[in-house]
Amino acid sequence: MQAQDIEMYLADLQTIALTYQQICQGEQPWVALGNFMNDWFDYAKERRSELVAVPISLPETLSHETFRWAVFCIASVEYLCDRYEILCPSWVHNPIYCLPEPWFDAPMAHKPQVREYLIQQTPEPFTRRNIYCGNRMFDNKYELAEQYRRLIATQPSPAIP
């Protein structure tokens, strides 16, 4: 399959490559990442390997901010592939994708106790790349809703007087 054939095939997916491209074009990062997560966790979960198959492309003019988000996207792919037992694409392991300075991305991250929490709770694919963001950014609302439904189903019905 040629590159343009692959692009046509993936056109209906919010791939990580498309997600990063949208961030570079000015989309709010968590909006673009949220769209990716919707596909990953629900809309295209049977196509997860396709969502991460195409590597991100760094823009010609790379700012500090766009490089941060590139590294975040790379760490996200590695983390999600590991968590969901998807073969991680080799392009993720390029050593260029590491921040030179720690990035603490959370509310109140300027406080030492918040930073300590982030250091302790952030998954390894992020910490290895100098990103500290905690461990809740990829909580799967679809899985949580299913767990809640199962829990409710096991509870006895309230007695009606």
C-alpha positions in Angstrom: 0.0 0.0 0.0 1.4 3.4 -1.0 1.5 6.4 1.3 -1.5 8.2 -0.2 -3.5 4.9 -0.1 -2.7 4.6 3.6 -3.8 8.2 4.1 -7.1 7.6 2.4 -7.7 4.4 4.4 -7.0 6.3 7.7 -8.9 9.4 6.7 -11.8 8.6 9.0 -9.6 8.1 12.0 -8.3 10.6 14.6 -4.8 9.2 14.4 -2.0 10.4 16.7 -0.3 11.9 13.6 -3.5 13.9 12.8 -3.8 14.9 16.5 -0.3 16.3 16.6 -0.8 18.1 13.2 -4.0 19.7 14.6 -2.1 20.9 17.8 0.6 22.4 15.5 -2.1 24.2 13.6 -3.5 25.8 16.7 -6.1 23.4 18.0 -6.2 23.2 21.8 -4.0 20.2 22.7 -6.6 18.6 25.0 -9.4 19.0 22.3 -7.2 17.2 19.7 -6.1 14.6 22.2 -9.7 14.1 23.4 -10.7 13.3 19.9 -7.9 10.8 19.6 -9.0 9.2 22.9 -12.6 8.9 21.7 -11.3 6.8 18.8 -8.9 4.9 21.0 -11.3 4.1 23.8 -14.5 3.6 21.8 -15.2 4.7 18.2 -12.3 2.8 16.7 -11.0 0.6 19.5 -10.8 -2.3 17.2 -8.4 -0.3 15.0 -6.0 0.9 17.7 -2.9 -0.2 15.9 -3.9 1.9 13.0 -4.4 5.0 15.2 -0.7 4.9 16.0 0.8 3.4 12.9 1.8 6.7 11.2 4.5 8.7 12.9 4.0 12.3 13.8 5.7 14.8 11.6 7.5 17.7 13.2 6.8 21.0 11.6 9.6 22.9 9.8 9.4 25.6 12.5 9.4 23.8 15.8 8.7 25.9 18.8 9.3 24.9 22.4 5.6 24.3 22.8 5.0 22.2 19.7 8.0 20.1 20.7 6.6 19.5 24.1 3.4 18.3 22.6 5.2 16.1 20.2 7.0 14.4 23.1 3.7 14.1 25.0 2.1 12.4 22.0 5.0 10.0 21.7 4.8 9.1 25.4 1.0 8.7 25.1 1.4 6.2 22.3 3.9 4.1 24.2 1.8 4.3 27.4 -1.5 3.3 25.6 0.1 0.6 23.5 1.5 -1.0 26.7 -1.7 -0.6 28.7 -3.9 -2.2 25.9 -1.3 -4.7 24.7 -0.9 -3.2 21.2 2.4 -3.6 19.5 4.1 -0.3 20.0 5.4 1.2 16.7 9.2 1.6 16.5 9.1 5.3 15.6 8.1 6.0 19.2 11.5 5.0 20.5 13.5 7.7 18.7 15.7 9.2 21.5 15.2 12.7 20.1 11.8 12.7 21.8 12.9 13.7 25.3 12.5 17.1 26.9 15.7 18.8 28.0 13.9 20.3 31.1 11.1 18.7 33.2 7.6 19.7 32.2 5.1 19.6 35.0 1.7 19.8 33.4 -1.0 20.1 36.0 -2.9 22.7 37.9 -0.9 24.1 40.8 2.3 22.4 39.4 4.4 25.3 40.8 3.8 23.9 44.4 6.4 21.5 45.7 3.8 19.0 47.0 2.0 18.9 43.7 5.3 18.3 41.9 6.2 15.5 44.3 2.8 13.9 43.6 3.3 14.2 39.9 6.8 12.7 40.1 5.4 9.7 42.0 2.2 9.2 40.0 3.3 9.8 36.4 3.7 6.6 34.2 7.2 5.7 33.1 6.8 6.5 29.4 6.3 10.1 30.4 8.8 10.4 33.2 11.5 8.9 31.0 10.9 11.8 28.6 10.9 14.4 31.4 7.1 14.9 31.5 5.2 14.9 34.8 1.5 14.9 34.4 0.1 12.3 36.8 -1.7 9.1 35.9 -5.3 10.1 35.3 -5.1 11.8 31.9 -6.0 8.5 30.1 -8.7 7.3 32.4 -11.1 5.5 30.1 -14.6 6.9 30.7 -16.1 4.1 28.7 -14.5 1.4 30.9 -15.4 3.4 34.1 -19.0 3.6 32.9 -19.1 -0.2 32.2 -17.6 -0.9 35.7 -20.3 1.3 37.3 -23.1 -0.4 35.3 -21.8 -3.8 36.5 -21.6 -2.6 40.1 -25.1 -1.3 40.0 -26.4 -4.5 38.5 -25.0 -6.5 41.4 -26.7 -4.3 44.0 -30.1 -5.6 45.4 -33.1 -3.6 44.4 -34.4 -1.3 47.1 -37.5 -2.6 48.9 -40.7 -0.7 47.9 -42.9 -0.2 51.0 
